[in-house]
Amino acid sequence: MFLRIVGLLYLMAKRFVTFFEQDLSLEGRLRSFFDIYSWEWSGTISDPEINKMSIPCVIPSKFRKHSDDSVTKLKEAVDLYIDGVRKKYSKKVSYLEAEISKKRRRTKARKQLEEKRDLIQSFLENIDELIYLKGPFGSSKYPVYHLITPPLNKEDREPLKDFFVIDCSVASQTALTLNFPFSLVGKNKKIPLNALLNAKAVAKDYETHNWHPVRVQEELFDKPEDVVKQRFLNLVSAFGVGFEENDLEFMNKRDFIRAIEQILNDNKGEKLTVSAIVNLKENYLITTLDCGESEIPVVVPGQNKAVDVKIIRVKDQFELIEKDNELIERIQPLFIYGHNHLKFDYGKAEELTRSFAPGVGRKKVKFVSSVGGEAGDRFVVHRVVPGRLDIDASGYAQHFMFTYNNKLDVVFEHLTGTRSKKTMTHDELAFYTTRAENGDKKAAKDILFYAAQDAMKSFLIGERLKLEHVLLSYVFSSLPSRIDTVSKETLSEEYWVKWYFKKKHTFPVIKPSRQKISNAFSYDDFNIVSYFISELSQRTKSSLSPVKGLRDGYLVAFFPFASAFKKLLQRDPDVKALYDRVNETSNEKEKTRLLKALEELAKYPLFKTFNSGFESFEQLEKRFAAEFKLGWSGNEIKEYTQRVNSALSGISSIVEKYSCVNFNKEFFVLPLDAEKDLKKLSAYNLCVVLGEGRFLSGVRGKFAGKVNDEFVMFGIADFNSSKGERCDFEKQFYKVFFNEIIMNNNPKGALEYVVETAKQFAQYKVPDEDLVFSREAKKDYFDFNIRANQAFVKQLKSKKAMKGDLVKYKKSIEELKFKFFGLQKNNEKTLFSEENYNFCPEKGTISSVVNWIFGFSRSDSGYAVLKNVFEGKGSEEDVDYLLEIYDNQR
C-alpha cells in the first residue's frame, strides 16, 4: 500500500510502531497526518518517541470484472469526487475570506483565520498530487484500483459508492499501511520475536481506599418522599453542590435517592493509597502510608525466595500518581502487565487524580473504540496506554481459558500450578488501611506486602502469557490489550477481512458477519462449537447423555476444525507460527488456548463449504477456490469436507466407544480407559488431554472436578458471582460442599455438611441476612425481554427497577424450601403428619446438586432418605446409608 513519510523514512528505518492516532486538526486531515508512537530496535528495544507522519487513506475499488467502459466510469466517479471536494473547500476559502475582512489586522483571531485559509488554499493548489488513482493491482481479469486521498469526511465519498468500498475505516487502512503492529517503519518486515520477548516489562497494581459504592436505596426506599427530598437538600447544602431549584418539580423519589447516592459517592473520600510497580528486578511501592521503612522484603508468590521492594513515601494521591508517571518514564517498559487494570486500575487512577499519564511521552490513557468495523455492527471500547503494550490476564482468561472465574488468584494457579491466596480480604484491606492512616506501621507494612505480592502475581502471569500474546497480535494485527478485551469471534472476522485485502488489494463488498447461506442461516449466527456438538450428536446417537455421579476420567478439549483446515490456514506465516507453537509447547493449557484461536479462524472457511441449495456444487467449488486462493483443481471443497469428516469421525468414534461422562462446549470428560485412543487423537492436535481427575457430573453441560490438583467447573456459575438468583446461604453451601466432595475427596464430610445445613434451615437458625436476595439492575426494567422469566427479572420488573438500582427481596419459608431443596408443600394432610411435602430434587438448587452423586429417582430407596435429610430430619444413620449406596454405585 501507498505510504508517504515526511522526512522520517530513513530515520525510522529501525523503528517499529506500537500505537498510532489520527491528527484530527484541519492541517492533520488535509495533510493525512498521524501521530506515530515507535520504539527503536537495534538488538534491544529502547528509545520510544512520537513522530508525525503523513499516511494518506486508501479507498479500494470493488472486486469485480472490469471492461474498458467500466474503468472509464470508475475514473469519472473519481473526477466527480475530486470536483466535489474542490468545490466544498473553495466555498470554505470564500467564507474564510469574508470572515477575515471583518477582523482587525494583526489580531489573534484574524491570524487563525488566515492560517486556515492558507492551509486550504495550499490543499486546493496541490489537490491533484494529494488525491489520485493508483493501479490496477491484481489480475487483468479482476483489476483493483486504489484511490489515494486524505482522510476527509465520509459523506464526501458518495460519488464513489458504485465503484469503491467506501465504508472502510481510516484506522484499519492505516494499520494495513503500517503492517501494524511490530513492523519496521517503511518495511514489510516484523522485528524478531525474541526481541519482543526480551523487552522490558513491569506489572502495575493500585490499592484504593473507600472504593465501594455508597448505597442508600434500601435505607430510604420506605421513607416518605418529602423526607427523602429534605435529605437530598441537606446534602446539597452541606457539600455545596450546584443545583437548579427549578429541577425539583421534575424529580420523584427515585431521582432524589439516586442524587443522594451520587453526592455521597462524590464525597466519600475515595483515594489511591499504594501504587506497585514490579518486575522482580526493579521493584517499587509508592504509598501515602507510613510503614517506617524505606525497603521491605516480599516473598515472590509460588517461589521460595524474597526480593527487596523500595518504598517511596508521598503525601497524597496526587503526588503518588506524579511519582508513578516519573517511574514509568524512567524504567521505560514496553510491556505493562496487570489484572483487570485496563478497566479498574487505570480507570481509578485517572478518575481520582486527572493526571495519570503512563504512556510514551507522558501521554494519558486513550479510549479506543471499534464502531461498525470490519467485523460488523459491534461496539467495543477499551483503554490503551499510547506506545506501550498492556497484557490484562483478567480479560484474556474470559476468552481463552477454562477457569471457573477470572480472578487473580484463580488465574495464577491455573497458569503456574501454585495456589497462593491473598494475604488479606478486601474488608480486611479497608480495616487495615484505616489503622495505617491512624499511624499503625505494622498495618501499613501488611498492606504494602499485600500490594507487592498482587503485582508480582501479575508479573509472573504476564511473562507466561507474553509469547502467545505476541503471536496472536501478529495473527490478528491487534495490540495485545485488544486480544484481551475483544472476543475471538470479532478478531477472527477482522482477520479474514484483512486477509482478503492482502490477497486481493480490496475489501469484500459483503463482510463476513453479513454473509448468509440462506435467510435462516448467516455467518453471524453460526457458532462453530455448537456446530461441532450438533455433528457429534448425530454421529454418536446416545453417547452424549451425561452420566451422573462422582466419576474418574480425563478432561479433554476437542478441536476438529483447526486440524481440518490447517493446510489452508498455515499458508499465512503468522498463523503457521501459531501452529508451530502448538506443536512445540509441552504445556497442555497453552496448547488449548492457541487451538481455541485457530478453531475460530477455521470458522469462516468451514462456513463457506456449506451449500445454500441455490447454486450447483461446481459454482460453490469455484467460489471457494477463488475466495481462498486455492487454484482451480475443482476438488478443494471436496478435500476440506473430507478432512472435516475425518476429524469428526475420529472424535465421534472415541466418544461413542467410551461414552462421555459429561461435556460443556469443546470440553469433555471421558473414562480413563480411553487413554490410548486419546493419545492417538492428540498426536494430530484433534484433542488436548488436560489431565486426569475426579468429577462430579450432573445434568448435561454441568460438572465440576479436580484436575492436577486444580478445581475446575463447567456450566456452573462461580459460587460468589452475581449471576442467577443466589443468596449467601446458597453461596456458602456450594463453596463447602464442592470443596469436600471434590477437592478433599470426602463424600462423608460432604453429606454430613448437607445434613447439618438442612437442620440449621429447618430449625430457623440461618441468619436472616443470609437469606436475602439482591440484584443490581444492569438495564431499565422495561428493557428486559418480555419472555424473560428468571426469578430476579420478575423482581426487577415488579419493583420497576431502573439501571443501577439495587433491589433486595426475601422469599417465604415455603418458597425457600422449594428453591433450595425441591420441597413443595402438599396441602392434603396424611394420618402421620400435619405437613406433607412433595419432593422434586431436580427442582431445588441445592438438592439437585447433591442428587448428582446418586441420581435417585422416585422408585429408589435412597430417594426417601434424601427427602428426610432435606426436611431437616437427617441422622448419622442416613449418612451411612447414603454412603453405602454411593460405594455400591462406584
N, C-alpha and C positions, 0 to 999 in steps of 0.2 A: 504494500500500500504506500501511497504518497506520504512522505514525511519531510517537512521543512523545519529546520532548526536554525534559529537566528544566531550566528556566530558562536555556536556551542558544540557543534558536532565533533570537532577534533578534541576539544577539552573534555567532553563527556564520553569519550570512546571507551573508557574503562569504568564506567559508572552504570549501575542498574537502578531501575525505578521501583519504589515501594509505595508511592501514592501520587496521584495527580488530581488537579482540581481546576475546573474551567474558570478563567477570569471573566466575570460577568459584567465588567465595565464596558462602556461603549468602545473604547480602544481595544479591550480584550476580545470582544465579539467580532469587530471588524478586521482585526489582525490575527484572529484564531489563536489567541494566547492561552496558555495553560501554565499553572504553577506546577513544576515537576520536582518531586522530592526524590533524591537519589543518593546512593552510597558508592564510595569508591571501592573497587575490587582490584587489589594488587597483591595477590597471595592471601591477604587477610582483608576483612571488611571493616572499613573505617570512614571517617570524614564525611558525615551526612551534610547535605546542603540543599538549598531550594533555588531553582533557576526558572526563568520564564522562557518558554519555548512556543514556537508557532506550529500548531498542528491542525491543518485545515480538516474540515469534515469531508467525508467521502460518502456520497449518496449513490449506491449502485443501481444499475438498471435491472429490470426483472429478468429472470432466467427464462428465455423463450427463443423460438426460432425467429430470425430476423431476415427480412428481404431488403433490397435497396430502398424500397418505398418506406418501409417501417423505420429504417435507420434515419431516413430524411425527416420523418415525422418526429422521431426522438430528438433530433438536433433542433428542430423547430420548437419543441417543447422547452429545450434548454434556452433557446433565444428568448422565448416568452418569459421564462423565469428571470433571466438577466435583465430584460426590459422592465419587468415588474419591480425588481429590486432597485434598478436605476431610477425609475420614476418615484418610488417611495422615498428614497434617500435624497433625491433632488428636491422634493417637497420639504423635507426636513431642513435642507440648507436654506430654502426660501424663508421658512418660518424663523430659523435662527437669525437670518439677516434682518428680518423685521424686528425681532426682539433686541438685537444688538443696537439698532438705531435708536431704541428707546432708553438705552443705558448711557450714563455719563462716561466719558473717556477715562482710562486708567483706573477704573473701579474693578474690584474683585469679581463682581457679578458679570461685568462685560467681558473680562478676560476669560472666565469659564465658558461663556457662550462662544467666544471666538475660537477657543481651543476645540470645542465640539464641532463647530463649523469646519475648521481646518482638517480635523480628522475625517469627517465625512467627505469633504472635497477630495482629499488625498485618496480615499477609498474609491470614489467615483472615477477619478483620473486613472486609477490602476485596476479597474474592475475586470478588464479582460485578462489580466495576469492573475487575479485573485479568484475568479470564477471561470472555469473552463472544463471541457470534456476530455477525458483521458481514456484510451483503449483503442480497439477492443482487446479484451482478455478472454482466455479460454479457447474453445473450438470455434472454427469458422462457421459451423452449423448453429451453434448457440453462443454467439458473441455477447460479452458483457461490457458495458461502458460504465466508467466512474465519473460522476460529476464532482469536481473538486470545488469546494465553496467554504467560506467562513461559516461558523455555526450560527446562522441567523435564525429568526423566528420560524417555527414550523409552518405557520399559516402561509408564509411566502412560497412554500413548496407546492402549492395547489396546482400550478400548471404542469407539474411533473408527474402527477399521480397515475396517469395511464401507462407510463413507461418506466418509472423508477419506484424503488421501495422507499417510500418517503417517511415511514414511521420508525425508522431505526434511531436509537438513542445516541446522543453525542458521546456519552461515557463509553458505551460499547464500541463505537467506532474508534475512539481514542485508545482503548485497551488493545484493540486489534492492531492498530498502528504501532503501538509500543511493544507489541508481543508481551503484554503485561501478564503476570509480574515476573521479576527476576531476570529479564533480558537486558543485555548490554545495549545502551542507547545507540541507535543507528545501525544495530546489527541484529540479525535474526539468530542470535546465539545467547543461550542462557548461561549464567555463571555456574561453575561446578557445584554439584550437590554438597560435597564436603565443605566448601567454603561457607555455605549457609548453616550447615550443621555445627560448624565450629565457631559461628558468630556469637558475640557476647549476648547474654540473656540475663534478665533478672525476673524475680517474682515479686508482685506487689500485693499488699493487703492493708486495708484500713479498718480500724476499730472506731466505732462511734458510740456516743452515749445519748440516751433518750431518743432513740430512733423509732421506737414502737409508736404507731399512730394512736392518737388520743381518740377514745370512743365514748360518747355520752348518749348515744341513741337509746340504749336500754334504760338508762337512768331517767331520761326525760320523756320517754315515749308516752307514759301515762299521765304526765303533768298537763294541766290546762294550758291552752295556747298563750294566754296572757302572761302566765308565769314564765314560760319559755321565752317569750318575746322580751320580757323585762330582763331576764338573764343575758340575752343577746345584747341589749342596750347597755347593760352594766359593763360587759366585756368591751364593747366598742369604746366606752368612755375610759375604762381602765387602761387599755392598751393604745389609745389614741388612733383608732382605726378610721381611715377615711370612709365616710358613708353618707349617702344621699337620703335624707329623711323621707323624701317622696317615694322611695322604693318600698317603704314599709307597707303601703296599701296593696302591693302586689305580692307580698310574701305570706306564705302559710306556715303552719307549724313545722313541717318537714324542712322548709327553707331556713327557718330560724335554727333548727338543730344542726343542719349542715354548716351554716355560717358560724355557729358556736364552735364546732369541731375545727373548722378552718382557722379561726382565731387562736384557739388553744394549740393547734399543731404548729402554727407560725411562731408561737411564743413559748414553746415548751423547752427551749434551751438545748436543742439537739446540736451536737458538735463532734468534730473529729478529735480523738484523743491519742491515736497512735497511727503512724504510717510505717509499715515494714517493707524494706527493700533488701532482698537477699539473693545470693546465688552460690552460697556456701564458701565463697572466697572473699567477696566484699559484702558484708552484712551490716545493716543499719536499722535502728529503731528511732524514728523521730517522734517525740512524745511531749505532751503537756504534763505528764505525770512524773513525779519525782520518786525514783527508786533508790536514790542515794549513791548510785554507782555510775561510772562512765562506760562500763562494759560488763556484759553478763555472758556466762557460758550457757548455751542452749543445746540440748540433746537433739540430734537430727532424727526425725521420725523414721523408725524401721532400721536404724543403724546404731551400732554400739559405739558411738563417738559423739563428742560435743564440739561445737565451734563457737568462737567468740563473736558476739554481736555488739557493735558500738552503739552507745546511747547518745542521741543528740537532743538535749532538753530545749524546749521552746516555751514561750509564754502563752500562746493561744493557737487556735487552729489556723489563723491567717499566716502566722509565722511558720507554722508546721507545713503548710502547703507550699510556701515560698522555698523553704529548705528542701522540700520534696522535689520541686521543679529543678532546683540547683543541682541536686544529687543525680537526678536522671540525666541532666545535661552533661555533668562531669563524667559519669560512667559510660554514657552513650551506648546503651544496649540496642541491638537491632530487634531482639525479641523481648516482649513483656508477657509473662505468664500470670494467670490469676484464676479465681474460681467465682463465676458469676460477677466478675469485676467489670465487664463491659456494661452491665445493667446497674448493679448496686454500687460498687465502689466508685467507679467513675462518675456515676450519677450523683452520689452524695458529695464527692469531693468538689464538683462544680456547683451543685446547689447550695452548699454551705459556705463556700468561700468566693465563688465567682472569679477565681484566679488560677484554677487548675490548668496547667499548661505543660503536659508531659511530652508533647510532640517535638519533632525536629524543629530547631529554630524557635523553641518555646511556644509552639502553636498549641491552641486549645483542642480538646477532643471535638471531632466533627460528627454530625449525624448524616449518615449516608442512606439514601432511600432508593428502592427499586420500585418504580411505579409503572405498570403496564409494560414491563420489559419484554425481552425476547421469549421469556418462558410463559407469557400470557398475562392475564389480568390479576397480578399479585401485587401486594403492597408490603414491603419488608423494610424496616428501618433498623439499622444497627450503628453502634458507635465505633469510630475508628480513631486511633491516635496517629495523626498525619506523619508519615515517614517511618513509623515503627510497625512491627508485626506482632499483633496480640494473638495469644492462644488461650481460649477460655474453655477449660475442660468440662465445665458445667453444661454448656450448650452442646459440645461435642458428644457427651455421654447420652444426651437425649436422642441424637440422630444415629449414632453408630455403635453404642454399647448396649449390653443387656443387663445393666444394673437395675435393681428394684427402685432406686431413686438416684438423683444426680448430685447428692450432697458430697461435700469434700471428702469426708472420711470413707464413705462407701466407694467413691471413685478411686481413692488412694489404695484401698485394699484390693479393689478389682485389678488395678494395674500393677501393683507391687507385690501382692500376696501377703501384705503385712497389715494386721489390724492395729490401728493406732488411734485410740479415741482422744477427743479433745480433753484438755485438762480442766475445762470448766464449761458449764452450760451458758446459754445467753442470759438467763436470770441471774446466775452467779456472776457473770461478767458485769452486769448492771450494778449488782450489790458491791462487788469489789471496786468498781470504778468510783462509786460514791465514797467508799472508805479511802481510796487512794487520793481523791481530791481533798479529803479532810486530813491528809498528812500521813496516812498509813503506807510506809515504804514497802513493807512486805506485800501488801495487796497490789501496789504498783508493779513490783517485780514479777508477781504471778501473772499479771495481765500482759506484761511485755514478753514473758516466756511463752504465753499462750499465742500472742500475735506472731511472734517469730516462728513458732512451730507451724502455724497455719500457712505462713508464706513459704516455709521450707517444703511443706507438702505440695504446694502449688508448683514450686520449682522442680521437684523430683517428677511430678506428673508431666509438666511441660517438656522436660528433657526426654521423657519416654515417648511423648507424642509428637515431638518436633519433626522427625523423619517423615512420618505418614502425612503430617500437615503440609510439608513442603511438596511431597509427591502429589497430594490431592490438589494443592494450589496450582501446580503445573498442569494437571489434567483439566481442572475446571476454570483455569485462568482467573482465579479469585484470590483475594487475600486470605490468609489462614483464619482471620476472625470471621470472614463470611462463610467459610466451611463450617464454623461452629454455630452460626446463627441462622443459616438458610437451610431448608430441607433438601434432602438428597434428590427428591423429585424435581425441584426447581433447578438445582445445579445441573442435573442431567439434561433437562430440556435445553438449558442455555448452552451446554456443551455441544449438542447436536446442531444448534443454530450457528455457532461459531465454526464448527467442523464444516458445515455446508459452505460458509463463506470462504474458508481456506481452500476448499476444493473447487468451488465454482465462482468465486470472486463476487458473490452476491448473497443476499439473504433469501430464505424461502418466502414466497408470497403468503403462503398459509403456514403459520408457525406450528410446531408440534402440538401444543396444547389445544389448538383449534381444529386439528385434523380428525376426521371421522371415517370409520369403516362403513357405518350405516347411521341412520338418525338416532338409533338406540345405543350406539357404541362408539365412544370417542376416546381419544388418547388421554384426555384429562380424567376420564372416569376409569381408565384402565389401571388396575393395581397388580403389579407383577407377582407379588406374594399371594394374593387372592387367586390369581390365575393358576399358580403352581399348586395350591391346595385343592382347587377345583379339579385340575387334571389328575392329581394324585387320588382324589376321592373316586373318580370314575375308574381308575385302574386298579385300585386295591379293595373295592367293594366295602366290606365292613371292618377292614383293618385299621381304620382311623377312629373307631369307637374307643373312648377313654376307658382305662381300667382303674377303678378307684382303689385307694388304699395306699399303704406305705410300700414302695417298690424300689428295688435296686436297679440301676440302669446307667446308661451313658447319655449325657446331654450332647446332642448333635445338632449342628446347623447345616441345612442343605442349600446349595447354590447351583441349580441346574443350568441357568441361562448364562452365567458368567463363563462357564465351561463351554457351552454350546456355541457361543458367539466369539470365543477367544480369537479365532483366526481373523475374523472381521475387525474386531476392536483393536487388536495389538498392532495393526498397521500404523497406528498413531504411536510414535516413540514414547510419548509421555504415558500413555495407557500401558504400553509394553513394560515400562519401568514399574508400574503398579503390579502387573502380573509377575514380573521378576521378583519383586519384593515378597509376594505371596509365597513363591517357591523357596526363597532364601530364608525367611524367618522361621524359627522354631517355636515362636510364641503363637499359640492357637487363637488367643483372643485378638491379637493384632491381625492375624490372617482373616479372622471373621470380619473385622471392621473393614478391611480393604476389599474383601469379597462382597460385602454389602454395597459398596460404591460401584464395583464392577457389575454386580447384578442389576443395579439401577440403570447403568449405562446400556445394558443389553435390552432394556425395556423397549426402546424405540425401534431397533431393527426387528425385534420379535413382533411388535405391533404391525410393522409393515409387511410381515409374511401373511397376515390374515386377509382373506378374500371377502369382499363385500357381497359377492354374488352378482354384481352388475358388470363385471368385466371378466374376460377369459383368463385362464391361467397364463397364457402366453403374454397377455398385456401386463398382468401382475408381475411376471418374471422380468420383463423389460424395465418396468418402473423400479423394481427392487434393485436390479443390477445397475441401473443408471444413477439412482439416488446414492448408492453406497460405493460407486466407482469399482464395480466388481468384474467388469469386462462383459463379454457377450456370448458366453458359452451356453446360456439358456438353461442352466441347471443350478443356479445359485440358490433359489428358494428351496428347491428340492434338497440340496445339500444341507442347508441350515435347518430345514424341517426335520431331516433325518437325524441331525445332531441333537436337536431338541428332544425328539422321540427317544433317542438312545439314552440321553441323560435322564429323562423322566422314567424310562423303563428300568434303568439301573437302580434308581432310588426306590421306585414303587415295588420292585421285586424284593428288596430288603424289608421295606415296611410291611409288605404282605406276608413275607415269610416269617417275620418275628412278631408282628403286631405291635404297634407303638403303645406305650403306656399312656402318653398324652402328648399334645403338641400345642404350640402357640406361634402362629405365623411360620417362620422358617425353622424354629427351634423345636426339636423333637426329643422325647425320652424313649430310648429303645432298650430292650432287655440286654443283659450282659452277654448272653450267648451270641449276640450279633457282632461281636468284636472283630472277628476275622473278615467278615464281609464289609464292615465299615472301613477297615484299613485299606482294602482294595479300592473302595469308592473314594477315599480321601486321597489316594495317590493321583487321582485325576482332578482333585480340588472340587469334586462334586459335593463334598461334605467336609466339615471340620468337626472332629471329635473333641469336645471341650472338657471332657473329664468324666470320671466315674463318680457316682454319688447315690444317695438315698433320697427319694422323692415322695412327697405326699401328693397324690394325684386326685383331683376332684372331677368336676364336670368338664366337658370339652373346653380346652383352652385355658384351664386354671390349674396350676400346680406350683409347688414350691419344693426346694431341695437344698442339699448341701453338697457342693462340688468342689473338691480340693480345698475343703475347709471354708469355703465361701458360701454365704447364704444367697440363693437365687430365687426369684419369684416371678411368675409369668401370669398375666391375666388378672392379677390381684393388685389393687392399688396399695401403695405404701401405707403402713398402719397409721402413720401420723399425717397423711395428706388430707387435704380438704375435699377430695373427690367423693362423690356419692353422699350418703347420709350416715354419718357415724358420730357417736358421742364418745366421751373419754372412757366410759365403761367398756365399749367395744374395742377401742384402740388398745387399751391396756390388755384386754383378753387376747387379742391376736398376737401381741408382742410376746407375752409369756408363753402362750400355747405353742406357737411356731418355734420358739426357742427351745422348748422342752422336747417337742416331738421330733424336730428335725436336727437342730444344732447339737443338742445333748443326747439324742437318740434314747429318750427316756419316756416311752409310752405311758408307763405307770405314773410318773410325775405329772405328765400332761393330763391324764384322766383324773388324777386326784385334784388337780387345779380346776378342772371343769366342775367336779362335784362341789368343791368349796365355793367357787364363784356362783353357781346356781343357788346354793344355800344362802349365801350372802344376799342375793337378789330376793329370794323368796321371803327372807326374814326382814326385809326392808332396811338392811344395813349398808346399802350402797349410798354414798353421799349424793344428795340431790343434784349438786353441781356436775357430777359425773354422768348424769342422765339428761343433761340439757343439750340440745342440738343447735348448732349455729351455722350460718352460711352468709357469706358476703355476696351480694348481687353483682355479677360481672356485667350485667346489662339491665336495662329497664324491664320491668315485669311484662309489659305489653310486647316486647321484642322476642319473647320466648315462642318457639313453635307451638301452634295451637294443639298439636298432638303430643307434646312433651308431657309425660305422666309420672316423671320421677317425683318422689315424695317431697324433696326440697323445693322443686319447681312449683308444686302446688302451694307450698307455704309462702314462697316469694310472691306468687300471684295473689294469694289471699290477703297478704299484707300490703299489696301494691308497692312492692319494693322498687326503688329506683337504683340505678347503677351506683355502687359504693355503699349502699345501705347494708348494715349488719343485722340480720334477722335471727333472733333466738326464739326457740319454742320448745315446748315439752310435749310428751305423749302420756296418755293414761297408762296405768299399770297393765291393763289388759292389752293395750296396743304394744307395749314394750315386750310383753311375754310372747306375742306373736312375732314381732320383729326379730327379737333375739333368738327365741327357742322354737318357733313354729308351733306354739301352743295357742289354740283358738278355743275360746270358751264355748261349751255346748250348753245351751240353756235347759236341756232336758236333764232333770236330776235322776240319779240312779238310787238303788236301795243302799248302796255302800258309800256314797259320797255326795256331799252337798254341791260340790263343784266338779264338773266333768269336763275334760279338755280333749279336743281332737288334736292329734299330734301329726304335724307335717314337717318333718325335719328339713326337707329341701326348701321350705319357705323361710326358715329362720337364718339370720346372718351368722349366728354362732353355731346353731345346731347343724346346719348344712356342712360347715367345715369339719366339725367333729365327726359327723357321719361319713365323711370321705374315708376315714380309717376303716370303716366296716362295710359301708354300702348296704345297710339294713333296708329291707322292705317290710311291709306290714306283716307278712307271714313269718318273719324271722323272730326267734325267741328273744334276741337281744334288743329288738325294737321296743318292747315294753320296758326293759331295763333302762334304756336310754331316755325314754319318756319320763320314767321315775326320777332319773338324775336331773333332768331339766325342770321338773316340778319342784326341785329343791329337797328331794327325799333320798338322795343318793347316799350310799354307805361304802365302807371298805369292801364288803362282800360284792357289791355291784361292780366296783373297780376290778376286783379279782375275776369276776365272771366275764367282764368285757375283755380283760387281758387274755383269758383262756380262749375266747373266740378269736381274738387277734392272732395269738400264737398258732391256732389251728389253721387259720387262713393262710398264714405265711408258710 
